Amino acid sequence: MRSTWKNRVIFGLLLVALGMVACNRKETNPYTGRAQAIALTPQQEIALGLQSTPQMIQRYGGLYSDSLLQGQVERVGQKLIHTTLTKSNPYPFKFHLLADPNTLNAFSLPGGQIFITYGLLSRLENEDQLAAVLGHEIGHVLGRHATQRITERNLLKSDSKNANAILETGEMEQSYLLINNPEDELESDALAVQLVLQAGYDPNEMIKVMELFKLPQGPKFQNTHPDALKRVEKIKEHINKYLDQ
């Protein structure tokens, strides 16, 4: 408990410190071509992700104990980030297999921390599908989606009320770092197709992965994810586009 509170305090102070250098200038993302208002530098994103990683690991029951599976996740992830698309990226990517056997989930934090639950990994049929999942999460990092949301919602304003809320709840990660919008999801799908292709995996397996997420979802999921059929259509378009290049 004491360690958790200490982490929350450090995390809150880090956000306040970052807020002091926040700005609203727009820059063009080299991976997506989108103009974004970004308040953090890549180095600050890395620090933010590293600060949040222990809490994310704890939330999902720790790391999975099988070193061979951990190694597989890391190997596939590293193969993806050594493609032409990402070879000059500023992030030290790290891939984590979480112990949770029931939750089907994968997510990323700013700065290159990527996570997948054993519950999801155990449902995948091959490494092509694993590459599709990890490629999608790498896409969120390259797209700087969480960082843009933090900036747009003025989360980094250094006012006492905002800082106190972060310190009291410790839930900034869940609210702002893990929840994407439909545009983010489609953008990450497009980047994932490129990564998967360049790494030598079959991008058509991305479509099969989508079958795992066709179960009925609540309003929160619908607000943050585009319709599954729309995603499949877009993925097919991207596959055809990049195969023709």
SVG drawing of the C-alpha trace seen along z (x, -y; Angstrom):
<svg xmlns="http://www.w3.org/2000/svg" viewBox="-24 -27 41 49">
<polyline fill="none" stroke="black" stroke-width="0.4" points="0.0,0.0 2.8,-2.5 4.6,-1.7 1.4,-2.2 0.8,-5.6 4.5,-6.6 4.1,-5.7 1.0,-7.8 2.7,-10.8 5.7,-10.5 3.4,-10.1 1.3,-13.1 4.4,-15.3 5.8,-14.1 2.7,-15.3 2.7,-18.6 6.4,-19.1 5.6,-18.2 2.7,-20.6 5.1,-23.5 6.6,-22.9 3.4,-22.1 2.6,-24.0 -0.1,-24.0 2.0,-24.3 1.2,-21.7 3.6,-19.4 3.2,-16.8 3.5,-13.2 6.0,-11.6 4.2,-8.2 0.6,-9.3 0.9,-12.7 -1.6,-14.1 -1.0,-17.5 -1.0,-17.2 -0.8,-19.5 1.7,-17.7 2.8,-18.9 5.5,-16.3 8.8,-15.5 9.6,-11.9 11.9,-11.7 9.0,-12.9 6.7,-10.3 9.3,-7.6 9.5,-8.8 5.7,-8.8 5.4,-5.3 8.1,-3.9 6.5,-5.5 3.1,-3.8 4.5,-0.4 4.7,1.2 1.1,0.3 -0.1,1.8 1.8,5.0 0.4,5.3 -3.2,4.6 -3.0,7.6 -1.6,10.1 2.1,9.5 4.2,10.9 3.5,14.3 5.9,16.8 6.8,18.7 10.1,17.3 9.6,18.9 6.3,17.1 7.8,13.9 10.6,14.3 8.3,15.0 6.4,11.8 9.6,9.8 11.1,11.4 8.1,10.7 7.8,7.2 11.5,6.4 11.1,7.8 8.3,5.3 10.2,2.3 13.2,3.0 11.3,2.5 11.8,-0.4 8.8,-2.3 10.1,-2.4 13.9,-2.2 14.4,-5.9 11.8,-6.1 12.9,-7.6 11.3,-5.1 13.0,-2.1 10.2,0.3 9.6,3.1 7.1,5.9 5.4,7.4 3.3,10.6 0.9,10.2 -0.3,13.1 -4.1,12.4 -5.6,15.6 -9.1,14.3 -8.9,10.8 -8.5,10.5 -6.5,7.3 -3.5,5.6 -2.5,1.9 0.4,-0.5 1.8,-3.4 3.5,-6.5 7.1,-6.0 7.0,-2.3 5.8,-0.1 3.6,2.6 1.5,5.1 -0.6,8.2 -2.4,10.5 -1.9,14.3 -5.7,14.5 -5.4,12.9 -2.1,14.6 -3.6,18.0 -6.4,17.4 -4.1,16.4 -3.4,19.1 0.1,18.1 2.8,15.5 1.3,13.6 -1.7,12.9 0.6,11.9 2.4,9.6 -0.9,8.0 -1.8,7.3 1.6,5.9 1.8,3.9 -1.5,2.3 -0.2,1.2 3.1,0.0 0.9,-2.1 -0.7,-3.8 2.8,-4.8 4.0,-6.0 0.7,-7.9 1.3,-9.5 -2.4,-9.0 -2.3,-9.0 0.0,-12.0 -2.3,-13.9 -5.3,-13.2 -3.4,-14.4 -2.5,-17.6 -6.0,-18.2 -7.7,-17.7 -5.3,-20.0 -4.4,-17.2 -1.0,-18.7 -2.2,-22.1 -0.2,-22.7 -3.1,-23.8 -3.6,-22.4 -7.1,-21.0 -5.9,-18.9 -2.8,-17.7 -4.7,-16.8 -7.2,-14.7 -4.4,-12.8 -2.7,-12.2 -6.0,-11.1 -7.2,-8.7 -4.1,-7.3 -6.4,-6.5 -4.9,-8.8 -3.6,-5.8 -7.0,-4.1 -8.8,-7.3 -6.3,-8.9 -3.5,-6.6 -5.4,-3.4 -8.6,-4.7 -8.4,-5.5 -11.0,-6.9 -12.2,-5.3 -9.9,-7.5 -6.9,-6.3 -7.9,-2.7 -8.2,-3.0 -4.9,-4.9 -3.2,-2.2 -4.7,0.5 -3.1,-1.2 0.3,-1.4 0.0,2.2 -0.6,3.4 2.6,1.7 4.6,3.0 3.4,6.6 4.1,6.6 7.6,5.1 8.4,7.7 7.4,10.5 4.2,11.6 0.8,12.2 -1.4,9.1 -4.5,11.1 -4.2,12.6 -5.3,9.2 -8.7,9.9 -8.9,13.2 -7.8,11.4 -10.8,9.2 -13.1,12.2 -12.0,12.4 -13.5,9.0 -16.9,9.4 -18.5,10.3 -21.1,7.9 -19.5,4.9 -20.9,2.2 -21.3,-1.5 -17.8,-2.4 -16.2,0.0 -18.5,-1.4 -17.4,-4.9 -13.7,-4.1 -13.7,-1.5 -15.0,-1.7 -17.5,0.9 -15.7,4.3 -17.0,4.6 -15.7,1.1 -12.3,2.0 -12.1,5.2 -13.0,3.2 -10.3,0.6 -7.7,3.3 -8.4,5.0 -8.1,1.6 -4.7,1.0 -3.5,4.5 -4.3,4.0 -2.8,0.5 0.6,1.5 0.9,4.8 0.6,2.7 3.4,0.4"/>
</svg>
